[in-house]
Amino acid sequence: MKAGSIGAAILSLCFTIAAQPDNGSIVHTGQATYYAATGDGNCMFGSSPNDMMVCAMNNKEYDTASVCGASIHIKGPKGEVTVRIVDRCPECPVGNVDLSKQAFMKIADTIQGRVAITWSYVETTVNGPIEYRIKTGSNQWWIGVLVLNHRTPIVQVEAMKNGSWSPLTRMEYNYFLDTTGLGAGPFSFRVTDFYGRQLVDENIPLKPDSIFNGMANFSSHAIVIEFLSRKALQTFPKTMLVTFTGAPLLSTPGKKYDLYTLTGDLVAKAHGTELTNNRATRNFPKSGVYILKLEAD
């Protein structure tokens, strides 16, 4: 069942969480195949007969469900299609995507079976707030929580426990678990997306097999980044935006730099080449968009 909206949501920015998806700036290459998809799968979203533009991500990039609910835009020999990631393809190599037959038909003839593609992450189109599903069998000593209907990839779910936020463990089947339990409820959850933004919802009851609405969803990250970057570039003139989606690598030989978060916090201040060594990266967030201020020529 679906209950009404519960609690209050809080949106903040921190840009410090590393995750498997990227912000869409990377073009991936691989091959597409198709399977008898229903919309259900390892991500545990359930079947979606009215939306079969879905896919299974290769095991490596599935990365313990970190891409569940994310969308990718695919270009093939015949056309293009945007699909939502709902499943895992254990046998698919890196770069490959297994599509629903309906999605595959948008980019190639099914008789081909396997075709070369390029793809990039894009935002998922959703309406309404995020949702929480309490897992079957949950009780005061063990609980599983699934986040549904999110616009951007989810990287962390925390619960208020003994007066502080406690992270839940993500499973390959996309539920976040606390194996020691959270008590009898109701619960407060804090959800963090790929861009470090957070939503907090309160008064979620302990009702297994039930879905509860949060109060909000993550806004379009493109809008947020555009707003913040304009503000940041006014504050820090003669700068550029840079995106790190894996281990930080930056080469600015002979120049000094300052590196800031989009909210203006100084992350690093040294020579550019030092950003590739452990001294500079020890506490450096490995994913996100940052402001790079280079020494003038």
C-alpha positions in Angstrom: 0.0 0.0 0.0 1.1 3.6 -0.4 0.6 6.0 2.5 0.5 9.8 2.2 3.5 12.1 2.4 5.3 11.7 5.7 7.6 14.0 7.7 9.8 16.9 6.5 12.5 16.8 3.8 15.7 18.8 3.9 17.9 19.4 0.9 21.6 20.2 1.3 24.8 20.1 -0.7 28.1 18.5 0.2 29.7 17.0 -3.0 31.9 14.5 -1.2 30.5 11.1 -2.1 32.2 8.8 -4.6 29.9 6.5 -6.6 30.0 4.3 -9.7 27.8 6.5 -12.1 29.2 9.7 -13.6 27.6 13.0 -14.3 27.0 12.3 -18.0 30.2 13.9 -19.3 31.8 10.6 -20.1 30.8 8.7 -23.3 31.0 5.0 -22.7 31.5 2.4 -25.5 30.3 -1.2 -25.6 27.7 -3.5 -27.1 24.0 -3.9 -26.7 22.1 -7.1 -26.5 18.5 -7.7 -25.5 16.6 -10.0 -23.1 13.0 -10.8 -22.0 12.9 -7.8 -19.6 9.8 -7.1 -17.4 11.1 -4.0 -15.7 11.9 -6.0 -12.6 15.4 -7.4 -11.7 18.2 -7.1 -9.2 17.2 -3.5 -8.4 13.9 -4.8 -7.0 11.8 -2.0 -8.5 9.1 -4.4 -9.6 7.7 -5.0 -13.1 6.8 -1.9 -15.2 4.6 -3.1 -18.1 3.8 0.5 -19.1 7.5 1.5 -19.2 9.7 -1.1 -20.9 12.5 1.3 -21.8 14.7 -0.5 -19.3 18.1 -2.3 -19.2 20.5 -4.5 -17.2 23.9 -3.0 -16.6 27.1 -5.1 -16.8 28.2 -6.5 -13.5 31.3 -4.3 -13.1 29.5 -1.0 -13.6 26.4 -2.2 -11.7 28.7 -1.9 -8.8 26.6 -3.3 -5.9 23.5 -1.6 -7.2 25.0 1.9 -7.3 23.5 2.6 -10.7 20.0 1.3 -9.9 17.4 3.7 -11.1 19.9 5.8 -13.1 19.2 6.3 -16.8 21.5 6.2 -19.8 21.1 7.5 -23.3 22.2 5.0 -25.9 23.2 5.6 -29.5 23.1 2.6 -31.9 23.3 1.9 -35.6 19.6 2.6 -36.2 18.7 5.2 -33.6 18.8 6.4 -30.0 16.9 5.5 -26.8 17.0 6.4 -23.1 16.6 3.5 -20.7 16.4 3.1 -16.9 18.7 0.6 -15.2 16.7 -2.0 -13.3 18.8 -5.1 -13.5 22.3 -6.6 -13.5 23.9 -8.6 -16.4 26.4 -10.9 -14.7 28.0 -12.1 -17.9 28.2 -8.7 -19.7 31.7 -7.2 -20.0 32.4 -3.6 -19.0 30.6 -1.2 -21.3 27.9 -3.6 -22.4 24.2 -3.2 -21.7 21.4 -5.7 -22.0 18.2 -4.0 -23.1 14.6 -4.9 -23.2 13.6 -6.0 -26.7 11.4 -2.9 -27.0 14.4 -0.7 -26.3 16.7 -2.6 -28.5 14.3 -2.1 -31.4 14.9 1.6 -31.1 18.6 1.3 -31.9 18.9 -1.8 -34.2 17.0 -4.6 -35.8 16.5 -7.5 -33.4 17.9 -10.0 -36.0 21.3 -8.4 -35.4 21.2 -9.5 -31.7 24.3 -7.6 -30.7 25.4 -4.2 -31.9 28.1 -1.6 -31.1 26.8 1.4 -29.0 27.9 4.5 -27.2 26.1 5.6 -24.1 26.1 8.3 -21.4 24.3 8.8 -18.1 21.3 11.2 -18.1 18.8 12.1 -15.4 15.8 9.8 -14.8 12.5 11.4 -15.5 10.2 11.0 -12.5 7.2 12.7 -11.0 6.5 13.3 -7.3 8.8 12.7 -4.2 11.1 9.8 -3.5 9.5 6.7 -1.9 10.6 4.2 0.7 9.7 0.5 0.7 10.2 -1.4 3.9 11.4 -4.9 3.1 9.4 -8.1 3.8 10.4 -9.5 7.1 11.6 -6.3 8.6 11.2 -5.9 12.4 12.7 -4.0 15.2 15.9 -6.1 15.2 16.4 -6.2 11.4 15.3 -3.9 8.6 15.7 -3.4 4.9 14.8 -0.1 3.1 14.5 0.5 -0.7 14.5 4.0 -2.1 12.2 4.4 -5.2 11.3 7.1 -7.7 14.6 9.0 -7.4 15.7 11.4 -10.1 19.5 10.9 -9.6 21.5 7.8 -8.4 21.4 7.1 -4.7 24.7 6.5 -2.9 23.8 6.3 0.7 20.9 5.8 3.1 21.3 6.6 6.8 18.9 6.2 9.7 18.7 8.2 12.9 19.9 5.7 15.6 20.7 6.5 19.2 20.7 10.2 18.4 23.0 10.2 15.4 23.0 9.2 11.7 24.0 5.6 11.1 24.7 4.4 7.6 22.8 1.3 6.3 24.6 -1.3 4.2 23.7 -1.5 0.5 23.2 -5.0 -0.9 23.5 -6.2 -4.5 19.7 -6.4 -4.6 19.6 -2.6 -3.9 18.0 -2.7 -0.4 19.8 -0.8 2.4 20.1 -3.0 5.5 20.6 -2.5 9.3 21.1 -6.1 10.6 20.9 -5.0 14.2 17.6 -3.2 13.7 16.3 0.3 14.3 13.7 -0.4 16.9 10.0 -0.3 16.6 9.9 3.0 14.6 8.8 5.4 13.3 12.1 6.2 11.6 14.0 9.1 10.2 16.0 8.5 7.0 18.6 10.6 5.3 19.2 9.8 1.6 22.3 11.1 -0.3 22.5 11.2 -4.1 25.5 11.1 -6.4 25.9 14.8 -6.3 26.1 14.9 -2.5 22.7 16.3 -2.0 20.6 15.0 0.9 16.9 14.5 1.7 15.7 13.8 5.2 12.3 12.3 5.8 10.8 11.6 9.3 8.1 9.4 10.8 8.4 6.5 8.4 6.6 3.6 10.1 7.7 0.0 10.5 5.2 -1.6 8.0 6.8 -4.3 5.8 5.7 -4.5 2.2 4.5 -0.9 2.3 5.6 2.1 0.4 5.7 5.6 1.9 6.1 8.9 0.2 8.9 11.3 1.2 8.3 15.0 1.0 10.5 15.9 -1.9 12.7 14.6 -4.7 16.2 15.7 -5.8 16.0 18.6 -8.2 17.6 18.5 -11.6 21.4 18.5 -11.0 21.9 20.5 -14.1 19.9 23.4 -12.7 21.7 23.2 -9.4 25.1 23.1 -10.9 24.3 25.9 -13.3 23.1 28.1 -10.4 26.0 27.3 -8.1 28.6 27.6 -10.8 27.4 31.0 -11.8 27.5 32.1 -8.2 31.0 30.5 -7.7 32.4 32.0 -10.9 31.3 35.5 -9.7 33.1 34.8 -6.4 36.2 33.3 -8.0 36.9 35.0 -11.3 39.2 33.5 -13.9 38.3 30.0 -13.0 37.0 26.8 -14.7 34.7 24.0 -13.7 36.3 20.5 -13.6 34.7 17.1 -13.1 36.3 14.2 -11.3 34.5 10.9 -11.8 37.2 8.5 -10.5 40.6 8.7 -8.9 41.6 12.4 -9.2 44.0 13.2 -12.0 45.0 16.7 -12.9 48.1 17.9 -14.7 49.0 21.6 -14.5 52.8 21.5 -14.5 54.5 24.5 -13.0 51.3 26.2 -12.0 49.8 26.7 -8.6 46.1 26.1 -8.1 43.3 26.4 -5.7 40.5 23.8 -5.8 37.0 24.6 -4.3 33.7 22.9 -4.0 30.8 24.5 -5.7 29.8 26.0 -2.4 33.1 27.7 -2.0 35.0 25.5 0.4 38.8 25.2 -0.3 39.7 21.5 -1.0 43.3 21.8 -2.1 46.0 24.4 -2.5 49.3 23.3 -4.0 51.0 22.7 -7.4 48.8 21.0 -9.9 50.9 17.9 -10.2 50.6 17.2 -6.5 46.9 16.4 -7.0 47.9 13.0 -8.3 49.8 11.9 -5.2 48.7 10.6 -1.9 49.6 13.7 0.0 47.0 15.7 -1.8 44.4 13.0 -2.3 44.3 11.6 1.2 41.1 13.4 2.1 40.1 14.4 -1.3 36.6 13.5 -2.6 37.0 11.3 -5.6 33.8 12.3 -7.4 32.0 15.5 -8.1 32.2 18.9 -9.8 34.7 21.4 -8.5 36.0 24.9 -9.2 39.6 25.0 -10.4 41.4 28.4 -10.0 44.7 28.3 -11.7 47.7 30.7 -11.3 47.6 33.3 -14.0 49.9 32.9 -16.9 
